[in-house]
């Protein structure tokens, strides 16, 4: 089932967001995104689409008021790559579906262009392998009409897997 969130109107910024699909999922902000004002739920501001086990799309706004811009870098503020990666991982957790997922591996990450204050980043995630305990995704971030970052593999594991000792 596809869940589409309208793009018009104010952007909600709750601490969690629900997604329909093969059940329901709750996405919570990751530790890095939670520390960043305006980071939105799980590192993105608005969920555009989520098809559990297949794909997801979201938008992250980059306000000039982020504290990271004061020293990263003062004369040419740049969104730290780890925050962009956290946004991709949060969207991957949404696409993975119900359960609690944590990032286990990242491969093939490329930062191609800078993201700065005032940019709007469009995130897409495509699920390439999906199972009950492990999901792998390919992620892309675009801003200003160009690809700013890609990740060939974002591997997620279910917290239930690690408790059972099978991760």
Secondary structure as UniProt FT lines:
FT   STRAND          2..4
FT   STRAND          16..20
FT   STRAND          24..28
FT   HELIX           31..34
FT   TURN            37..38
FT   HELIX           41..43
FT   STRAND          46..51
FT   TURN            52..54
FT   STRAND          55..61
FT   TURN            64..65
FT   HELIX           67..70
FT   TURN            74..75
FT   HELIX           81..96
FT   STRAND          101..111
FT   TURN            117..118
FT   STRAND          120..130
FT   STRAND          134..143
FT   TURN            144..145
FT   STRAND          146..158
FT   HELIX           159..164
//
